[in-house]
Amino acid sequence: MAAYLSAALMLGLAVGGALVAHLVHRRTAIAPGAVPTLPFQSGWRPAEHALSRFEARYYPLTLLFLAFDVEMLFMYPWATVVATVGTSAIVEMFVLLGVLMAGVLWAWREGALRWT
C-alpha cells in the first residue's frame, strides 16, 4: 500500500508542478510586439527582433555537443572505478563510445555537420 501511496504522491507532485508552470507562463507570457525594437547602445536599429529564434542548423550541432557532454559525465566516475572493476568496465565504456560514434557517423551522413 505504501508503494501506491508514494507513486500517487509523485504523480500528484508532477501534475501540480506542471500546472503551476502553466499558470506562471500564462501570467508572465510576452505578448507579440510588446518589446519595442529601439536602438540600443550602438545607435543603429536592430536587424531583427530581440526575441528572435536561433537558426535551425544550430540545433543538431547542439544535440551532438550535449551527447558528448553527457558522455564525459559517464567517463569521470568510470575512471575512478576502472581499476577495481577490471575488463568489463573497459568493454562497457567502448560499447558506449561505439554507440556515440555511430550517432556521429549517422549525423555526418545526414548532413547535420554541414554548414552550407
C-alpha positions in Angstrom: 0.0 0.0 0.0 2.9 2.3 0.8 4.2 1.9 -2.8 0.9 3.0 -4.3 0.8 6.0 -1.9 4.3 7.1 -2.8 3.6 6.7 -6.6 0.3 8.7 -6.2 2.3 11.4 -4.3 4.9 11.6 -7.1 2.3 11.7 -9.7 0.4 14.5 -7.8 3.7 16.5 -7.5 4.4 16.1 -11.2 0.9 17.2 -12.2 0.9 20.0 -9.7 4.3 21.2 -10.9 3.2 21.2 -14.5 0.0 23.1 -13.5 2.0 25.7 -11.6 4.4 26.1 -14.5 1.5 26.6 -16.9 -0.1 29.2 -14.7 3.1 31.1 -14.3 3.6 31.0 -18.0 0.1 32.4 -18.6 0.7 35.2 -16.2 4.2 36.2 -17.5 3.9 35.5 -21.2 5.1 38.3 -23.5 2.5 39.5 -26.0 3.6 39.7 -29.6 5.0 43.2 -30.3 5.3 44.1 -26.6 9.0 44.6 -26.8 9.9 47.6 -29.0 12.9 47.3 -31.2 14.6 50.6 -30.4 18.3 51.3 -30.9 20.5 50.1 -28.1 24.0 51.3 -27.3 25.3 51.4 -30.8 22.5 53.8 -32.1 21.7 51.5 -35.0 18.3 50.0 -35.5 18.4 46.2 -34.9 18.1 44.0 -37.9 15.8 41.5 -36.1 13.6 41.3 -33.1 15.3 40.9 -29.7 13.3 37.6 -29.1 14.0 36.1 -32.5 14.9 32.4 -32.7 18.2 30.8 -33.5 18.7 29.3 -36.9 17.7 25.7 -37.2 21.1 24.5 -38.3 22.5 25.1 -34.7 20.1 22.5 -33.1 21.7 19.3 -34.5 25.2 20.6 -33.5 23.9 21.4 -30.1 22.5 18.0 -29.6 25.8 16.5 -30.7 27.6 18.6 -28.2 25.2 17.6 -25.4 25.7 13.9 -26.3 29.4 14.2 -25.8 29.0 16.3 -22.7 26.8 13.6 -21.1 29.4 11.1 -22.2 32.0 12.9 -20.2 29.7 12.6 -17.2 29.9 8.9 -17.5 33.6 8.8 -18.1 34.6 10.6 -14.8 33.2 8.1 -12.4 34.2 5.3 -14.8 37.9 6.5 -14.5 37.7 6.1 -10.7 36.4 2.5 -10.7 38.0 1.0 -13.8 41.0 -0.4 -11.8 38.7 -2.2 -9.3 36.1 -3.5 -11.8 38.5 -4.6 -14.5 38.0 -5.7 -18.1 34.2 -5.5 -18.0 34.3 -1.7 -17.3 36.6 -1.2 -20.3 34.3 -3.2 -22.5 31.3 -1.2 -21.4 33.0 2.1 -22.0 34.0 1.1 -25.5 30.4 0.0 -26.2 29.2 3.4 -25.1 31.8 5.1 -27.2 30.8 2.9 -30.1 27.2 3.9 -29.8 28.2 7.6 -29.7 30.5 7.1 -32.7 27.6 5.5 -34.6 25.5 8.6 -33.8 28.2 10.9 -35.1 28.5 8.9 -38.3 24.8 9.0 -38.8 24.7 12.8 -38.2 27.6 13.2 -40.6 25.8 11.1 -43.2 22.5 13.1 -42.7 24.4 16.3 -43.2 24.0 17.7 -39.7 27.6 18.8 -39.6 27.4 20.7 -43.0 27.2 24.5 -42.8 26.2 25.2 -46.4 
